[in-house]
């Protein structure tokens, strides 16, 4: 492992003329941008503070300051806390050493830059040769979970971009993070109430999420978001009066996909014969109203069929992938795939088994598939082991053909950690910033609800990774 390479610094633009006067006092109240005499908004900076910010009497996690406000990324340790000094004289304090994390986003200011991260290292950092600066500037988003590994006589940490800065002494890792032009910060969970098995897509104007509802009268709650972080309730796939006539309950694992010119909700429900089955319902909008097909799309009198997902291959052929519920009857749990008709409402071709539970960490279950085509491969994300406890985790396999054969990576890419238990049943979408993002559930600390979390995916060495996740601290917006 080694320190990050020397990169050229991102030079911040000088204070724009006419942007307004700087304040010399600390952040006390939010200031809304004001219109000038010409009707244009005055330059302002939104300063979003990390979760360790000390802010008694200030419920918001941000301030809006007039003018272009900058920060050099330095974090000053002062006893048990640390602080930063902004260009306007404000001095935000944070709990802990080297704990400064902030995002600065400008509005109507000249010199705005693309999303970038300044990584500023603490005083114990061991500089690489020829690297006199105490920081590195990186295009895009880089984050850190504050972990530190001792490697006597020094210590090191690993950042989300796989950099491994070393520090002199044990437990000496210290880093502050400044995000510029990345849209602010967020913190998990993004939906703090029960929202298990989130199926998420972007419908062209917004993200739409559907979640398991079990036996609730109104099946599959819907939510919408512009940024994957702030979500608004948007009804249900099936209000009580529109529930499928063939189903008796157990409304699980919904996903909405655009198939041709309309949307199809694929879902699991219990058939009148007692078997879990996969249904389909159509709508002209991702928010419905949805009309059920009138019968299951996938039904087997001998075994339940659950957790359907849909994808197009690179040639535009539609596929359905789902899990046989073998673990419910003491059998293995294969994940199947099969081509669909162009309208997405009937199976065609030959059913193939894509994988089953073969690895130790998977226990008796593989389920919750989601398929992504990227760089000549089809990546099949899946969850393994028991959804009810800390063994639940997310794995991945890949193939050069949509129906395999699939090769598993091996160890899970997302597992219990960061205060979250049993993360799994994920969707994969492109975030507003262009990065690949995983949306998934995990148990809250009281183990009373599976809440919805969001973390970024990276792609080192041709495989997906979800570094420093599940996250509990502040992260740059996806």
N, C-alpha and C positions, 0 to 999 in steps of 0.2 A: 504494500500500500504506500501511496506517496501523496505529497501535497499537490493541490491543483496547479496546473500550468499557469505561467504568467500570461495574463490577458491585457489587452489595451483597455484603459479605463473609459467608461462612458462619460463624456463631459456634459454636465448639466448646463442648460442654457442660462445666460445671465438674466437677472431680474428684468422683466419686460417693462419698457417705458409706459407710463400711464396705467399701471396695474394697481395703483392705490398704495397707501402708506402701510408699512409694517407695524405691527403691534409689539410693544416691549413687555407686556404683561403675559402671564401664563394663560393656558386654555381654561376659560371660565364658562363661556356660553357659546352656543353655535351661532354663526353669522351667516345668513342667507346672502347669496350674491345679489347685488343691487344693480338696477339699470342705470346707465349713464344718460346724459342729456340727449344723446343721439338715439336712445332706445336700446342700445346693445348692452349685454350683461358685462359687468366688470370682471376682470380676472380674479379668480379665487382658487384656493387649494383645499381639498378635502383631506384631512389627516385622520387615518384610521389607525387606532392603537391596538397592539397585540393584547392577548388575554391576560397578561401579567401587569397591565397598566393599573396604576393606583389612582382611582378616581371617585373618592367619596362625594356624594351629593351631585354626581354627574352621571345620570343613568345611561346616556348614550355612549357608544364605544368610539365616537369620532368627534371631531370639531371641523368647522368650515371657517377658514381664515381668509381675509381679503389679501389679494396679491399672490405672487408666486412664492411659495414657501419651500425651502430646500433643507436637506439634512445631509451631513457628510458621512453618516453611518456610524460615527463614534459613539460608544457607550461607556459612561464613566461609572465605575464602582464606588459606592459610598456606603460602607457598612454592609447591612444585609440587603440593601437595594441598589439599584443603578438608575442612571438618568441619561437623557440625551438633550442636546441643546439645538434647537431649530434656528433657522436663519432669521426668524422674527423675534428671537429671544425667548420663546416658550421653552419650558424645561419639564417635559413629562417624566415622571418616575415610574419604575417598574419593580416588581417584587423579584428579588434574587440578583445574582451577579450576571453581568453581560446578558441581561434579559430584554434589551431594547428590540422591539419589533414594531415597525410602522409601515404603512402604505401611504404614499402621497400621490394624489390624482388631481390634476388641474382642470379648470373649466375656463374657457375663453382666454387662455394665456398663450402667448407666443412661445415657441421653443418646446412644446410638448414632445415627449419621446415615446417610443414604443415600449411595451412592457419589458422591464429589466429588473434584475436583483443585484443589490450590492451586498456582498458577504464581507463583513468586517470582523476580523479575528481578534480575540482577546490578547492581552499583553504576553501570555505564555506561548503564543503561537511560534512555531519553528519555521521561519521563512525559508522558502526554497532559494537556492542560489540565484542571485541576480534579480531578486524580487523585493525591493526595499519597501514598497507600499504595504500598509497594514490591511489591505482589502483586495478583493477581486470584484469586477463587474461582469455580470453574466446576462446575456440576452434571455428573456423569458423568465420563468418562475423556478426558484430553487428554495427548498425548505429543509427543516431540521427538527428532529423530535427531542433534542437536548440529551441524547444518549452519549456516553463517553466510555471508551474501552481502555483499560490499562494495558500497556505493553512496556513493562519496566525497562528503563526508568521514566518513560514518557507515557503519553496517552493520546488517543486519537478518536475521531468520530467519523461517520460516513454521512455525507449529505445526499439529498435526493437525486443529484446528478452523478453520484458515485465518486465524487471527490472525497479524499480521505486526509484532511488536514491533521497534522500532529502538533502536540503541545508539550512543553517541558514540564515534567512532573506528573504525579498520579492525579486522576480526576480533575485535570486542568483545562478541559475543553471549554471554550467560551467563544460565542459567535453572536453578533447582532445582525439583523436582516432589515434592509430597506427595499421596499418594492415601489417602483415608480411607473405609473401608467398602467398598472395591472388591474385596476377596478376595485381596489380595497381588499379587505380581509373577511374571512368567515370562520366559523367554528362549528364542528359537529355537536349534536345532530341537527340536520336541516329541517327535519320534521320530528318534533319531540314526542309525538303520540304514536300509538300503534300503527305501523304501516309496513307490515310484513310482505316479503316477496315483491318488491317494487318493480313494476314493468314501466320503463320510461322511454319515450321517443320524443323527437322534435317534429312538430307538424308543419314546419315552414315558418311559423310566426312565434311559437312558444314551445316549451317542454310540457309534456303531459305525462303524469304518473298515475298508475292504477295499482291498488294494493289489495291483498287478501282481506276478505271480510268475514269468512267463516259462516256462521249461521245468522248474521244480521239480516234484518228485513230488507234493507236497501243494500244490494250487493255491489261490491267493488267500488269503494270511494275513489273519486278522481280529484286530482290537484293540478294546477298549472303554475308555471314559473317562467320568467324571462332569463334567469341566471343560474338555475339549479340549486339556489340557496334559499330564496324567499318563495314560499309556496302558498297558493290560495285554493281553498276548497272549490270544486267545480262540479258538484253533483255526484252521480253514480252511473256506472255502466248499465246496471239494471235497478232502477227504482222498484219498489216492491210490486207494483202493478205490471211490470214488464219482465219479471223473472221468467226463465225458460220453463215451459210446462213439463218437460221431461225430467227436471232436476228437483231434488228434495232438500238440498243444502250443501254444506261444506264448499263454499265458493272460495277457491284458492287460486293463487298464482296467475293473475290476469296479465296479458300483454296486448297492447294495441299496435297494429302495424298497418302501414299503407300498402295496399295490394291493388295494383292497377290504379284506378281513379277514385277508389273509396277506401274506407278503413275497416279492418276486421279486428274484433276483440277475440283472441283465443284465450280460453280459460278452462279451469277444472271445476267440476261439480259432481255431486253424487247422483247417479242414475236411480230411477225408481226400483231397479233390481238390486240396489245396494252397492254397485260397483262405481268407483270413481272413474269419470270419463272426461274426455276433452270436447268442449263445445266451441262454437264459433258464432259470432253475431256481427252484422254489417251496419255501417252508417256512412253518411256522406261527410261527416266531420269526426275528428278524433274525440270530440266531446259528446257525440251521439246526436239524437237518440239512436240506440242500437236495437236492431231487430234480430232475434235469435234465429238460427237456422231451422229450428223446430225438432231437431234430433241431434245426438252426439256426432261429432266429426270422427272421433276415435273412441271405440267402445269394444271391450273384450269381456265376455261373460265369465272368463276364468281368472282375470286379474285386473286390478285398477290401472288406469293410464292417466298420468298427470304431467304437469309442468311443461306445457307446450311453448315452443318459441318458433319464430318464422324468420327466414332470411332469403334473399336472392343471391344466387351465385354470380360470378363475374360475367356470365353470359346472359343473365336476366332470367334464369330458371328459378321458380319458387320452390322452397323446401319447408317442411315441417319437421321439427326435432322434438322429442318428448321422452319421458321416462316411464318404464314399466315399474309398477309399485311392488316389486318382488319382496322388498324388506318387510312389507305388511303381512306376508304369508311365508316368511322364513326362507326366501329364495334370493338369488342375486338380483341386482337392479340394473338391467341393461338400459342404455340410452339409445333410442332408435331414431333413424332419419328416413325420410321418404319424400319424393317429389310430389308437388301439388298441381292441381289444374290451374290454369291461368287466373281464374277468379278466386283461388285460394280456399275453395269450399269443398273440395273432394281430393282424396289421395289418389295418386297415379303411380305407375312404375312399381318397383320392388322395394320392400322395406329392408333396410340394412341395420345391423347392430353396430353402433359407432364406438361404444366402450361399455365396460361394466366395472364394478368395484373390485379392483385387483391390488390396490396399494394399502399398506397398513393404516395410514392416516384416514383413509376413506371409511373405515369400519364396514358396516353393512349397507352403505348407501352411496350412490352417486345420483345427483338430481340437478334440477334448476339449470338446464343448459341455456347458453346464449352464444351465438356464432357470429364472428366478425371476419370479413375477408380483408387481408392486408398483405402487401408485398409478396404475392404469390402463394400465400398460405391461407387456410381457413383455421381460425383459432376458436376452439370450443371451450368456453369458460363453463365451469360446473362447480357445484358444491358437494361436499362429502361429509359423512358421519351424521351425528344426531343434531338436528336443528335446536333441540331443547337445552343444550349445554355448551361448554367451552370447546368441545371437540369439533364443532362445525367449522368449516373452512372452505376457501375457494381454491380450486385447482384449474389447470388449463392443459389442453392437448392441442396438437395441430396436425394438419394434413394438407396435401396438395390438391386433393379432390374433395368436393363438398360432402361426400358420403364415406370418406376415409380411404385407406386405413389411417386412424388417428394415433399419434404417438404422444404419450403424456410427458409433461415436463418432469414430474416426480413430486417434489415437495410442494405444499400449498403456497400460493402467492399472497394469500391474505388469511390471517388467523387471529385468534383471540389476543388482545393487547390494547394498550392505551386506555384501559378502563372499560373497554367494550368486550362483550362476551358473545361468542358464536356468530361472527360476521359471515354473511353468505347471501345466496339467492340474488345475484347481481344482474343489472343491465349495464351495457356499455354504450356510451353516446359521445359525441363530440361536444365539448364545452363551448361557451360563447367566445373564449379566447383562442379556440382552435385546437386545444389539447384533448387527448382521449381521456375520458372520465368514467370511473366506475361508480354507479349508484347501487347501494345495497342496504340490507338491514343488519342490525345487531341488537342484542338485548341491552336494555338500560341497566344502570347500577342496581336497581331494586328488582330486576328480573321480572318486571310486570308488563313490559311492552317491548316489541321489536320495532325500534325507531329507525328512521331513514338517515343514512350517512352518505357523504360524497367525498371521494378522494381521487386524485389524478393517477393515471396510468402512464408509465414510461415503457420504452421498448428497447432495452439493452440486449445485444446479442441475438436479436431475432425472436425474443420471447417477451411477453408482457410482464411488468412488475408493478406493484403498488407500494412504492417506497414509503417508509415511515407511517404505515397505516395498519389498523384503523387509527385515524388521527383524533386527538382530543384538544390540541392547542390551535392557535391561530394559523391559518393558511391563506395564501393569496387566492383570490376568487378564481374559480375554474374558467 
